[in-house]
Amino acid sequence: MKKGFITKKLRTGKRTLEEDSSQRKIERIQGGKFTWLDLQNPDREQMEKLAQEHNLNSLNVEDCLTKFELQKLDSYDNHFFVILHFPPLSQKVGISKNSQLSIFVGKDFLITVHQGDLNPLVELVELCMGDSDQERKNRLLEKSPGYLLHEIIDVLVDDLLHTSRKIIANLDEMEDRVFDERKSVARSISLLRREINRLRRIANPLKKFVLEIAKNIERYSDKEHEELTLYFDDVIDHIDKVIETLEESRETMEIYKDTDFVLSTEKTNKVLGVLTIIFTLAIPATVIGTFYGMNVNLPGGIGDDVMFLGPFTTFVIVILASAIPAILMFVYFRRLGWISS
């Protein structure tokens, strides 16, 4: 099998960053001991130039140009490469997607490649480009690429934690709607379950890759290794909280789904029961009306001179013949408990 055959096949039909040239930015930020390059929607030429400058693997460069790539971590002699997924903070209702963050970390450089919809990362870049918070800017840029990488992952995980807390708020609102018979919540439950599952698919692998990053960062942190280990442990704790919150939310949603199904079934059964009783009580009148609609002689029918109840004798006979069986059936249904009082 030729080298690269599988890779080319897998990439067929994938959408690349080159298709979206809007808001294409490259920011170069010089730190004390390293350079931070942040790229939003870069084109192939820009990525290939960076690959030559920093000796990056061509397959990793191809991954950066692909919008939808699985999370991964590749380690090399002079750098390591990682792809992480995070939910963008702003997105259309009912449309779920993940935003991909590609990162190259070396001894004297940090390269981040993304689509520009990760607001915490964009704000971090703007902070380091300006002078709004000089103290924090110095803290981020004066140390190592590993320390800055920790800050980037930390703000994105905090944003993920915030998103999981919004799920809890939606669950509280959903509980009131589930027990309100006037509102249909089946679609809302389905959308929220999909959102929870999407976040679970992000958070569960994220913990594994952050642990791998903490191990690989040793080569680029020098004396800061012990300190960075503690920092990444704190990030892992936050991811654990996210996973725990999402698991609880998933279990709660299953309960709400079952509750909504039971209540909807009960409501449907009540409606069908009422309609069935109405139809059953109408059977005697239907039968009597059918008989008197035939072209045959019947007591009280046309051509008879039965007038003992006046000129409306026929009408009274038909009403009584219809009403008495219906009343008897109603009383019988009440005794059976089919009709509640």
Residue pairs with C-beta under 8 A, 6 or more apart in sequence:
7 59
7 62
11 62
11 66
14 66
14 67
14 68
15 66
15 67
15 68
16 65
16 66
16 67
17 41
17 42
17 43
17 64
17 65
17 66
17 67
17 115
18 43
18 44
18 65
20 41
20 115
21 41
21 43
22 41
23 40
23 41
23 116
24 40
24 41
24 42
24 43
25 38
25 39
25 40
25 41
25 116
26 37
26 38
26 39
26 40
26 42
26 46
27 36
27 37
27 38
27 39
27 125
27 129
28 35
28 36
28 37
29 35
29 36
29 37
29 38
29 125
29 128
29 129
29 141
30 36
30 141
31 140
31 141
31 142
31 143
31 148
32 141
32 142
32 143
33 108
33 142
33 143
33 144
34 107
34 108
34 109
34 110
34 144
34 145
34 148
35 108
35 109
35 110
36 109
36 110
36 111
36 112
36 128
36 141
36 145
36 148
37 50
37 109
37 110
37 111
37 112
38 111
38 112
38 114
38 121
38 125
39 46
39 47
39 50
39 111
39 112
39 113
39 114
40 114
40 115
40 116
40 122
41 115
41 116
42 64
42 65
42 113
44 65
47 61
47 64
47 65
47 113
48 61
50 56
50 61
50 111
51 57
51 58
51 61
54 79
54 104
54 106
54 109
54 111
55 78
55 79
56 79
56 81
56 104
57 74
57 76
57 81
60 74
60 81
60 102
60 104
63 69
63 72
63 81
63 83
63 102
64 102
64 113
67 100
67 115
68 100
69 83
69 100
69 102
70 83
71 82
71 83
71 84
71 85
71 205
71 206
71 209
72 81
72 82
72 83
73 80
73 81
73 82
73 83
73 209
73 212
73 213
73 216
74 80
74 81
74 82
75 81
75 216
78 106
78 107
79 104
79 105
79 106
79 107
79 109
80 104
80 105
80 213
80 216
81 102
81 103
81 104
81 105
82 102
82 103
82 105
82 209
82 212
82 213
83 100
83 101
83 102
83 103
84 100
84 101
84 103
84 153
84 156
84 206
84 209
85 98
85 99
85 100
85 101
85 202
85 205
85 206
86 98
86 99
86 101
86 118
86 156
86 159
86 160
86 202
87 98
87 99
87 160
87 163
87 198
87 199
87 202
88 97
88 98
88 99
88 117
88 118
88 119
89 117
89 118
89 119
89 120
89 159
89 163
90 117
90 119
91 97
91 117
94 191
96 194
96 195
96 198
98 198
98 202
99 114
99 115
99 117
99 118
100 114
100 115
101 112
101 113
101 114
101 118
101 121
101 156
102 112
102 113
102 114
103 110
103 111
103 112
103 113
103 149
103 152
104 110
104 111
105 111
105 145
105 146
105 149
105 216
105 217
105 220
106 145
106 220
107 145
107 219
107 220
108 145
109 145
110 145
110 148
110 149
112 121
112 152
114 121
116 122
118 156
118 159
119 159
120 155
120 156
120 158
120 159
121 152
121 155
121 156
123 155
124 140
124 151
124 152
124 155
127 133
127 136
127 137
127 140
128 137
128 140
128 141
131 137
140 147
140 148
140 151
141 148
143 224
144 220
144 221
144 222
144 224
145 220
146 217
146 220
146 221
146 224
146 228
147 221
147 224
147 228
147 231
149 213
149 217
150 217
150 228
150 231
150 232
150 235
153 210
153 213
153 235
154 231
154 234
154 235
154 238
157 206
157 210
157 235
157 238
157 239
157 242
158 238
160 199
160 202
160 203
160 206
160 239
160 242
161 238
161 241
161 242
161 245
163 199
164 199
164 203
164 241
164 242
164 245
164 246
164 249
165 245
167 192
167 195
167 196
167 199
167 245
167 246
167 249
168 245
168 249
170 192
171 192
171 249
171 252
171 253
171 256
174 185
174 188
174 189
174 192
174 253
174 256
175 256
177 183
177 185
177 188
178 185
178 189
178 256
178 259
178 260
178 263
179 259
179 263
181 263
181 267
185 256
185 260
186 260
186 264
189 253
189 256
189 257
189 260
192 253
193 250
193 253
193 257
196 246
196 249
196 250
196 253
197 250
199 242
199 246
200 243
200 246
200 247
200 250
203 239
203 242
203 243
203 246
204 243
206 239
207 236
207 239
207 240
207 243
210 232
210 235
210 236
210 239
211 232
211 236
213 232
214 228
214 229
214 232
214 233
214 236
217 225
217 228
217 232
218 225
221 228
273 338
277 333
277 338
277 339
280 329
281 326
281 329
281 330
282 326
283 325
284 321
284 322
284 323
284 324
284 325
284 326
284 329
285 322
285 323
285 326
288 318
288 321
288 322
289 318
289 322
291 298
292 298
292 301
292 318
297 303
297 304
299 306
299 317
300 306
300 313
300 314
300 317
300 318
301 314
304 314
306 313
306 314
307 313
309 316
309 317
330 339
333 339
334 341
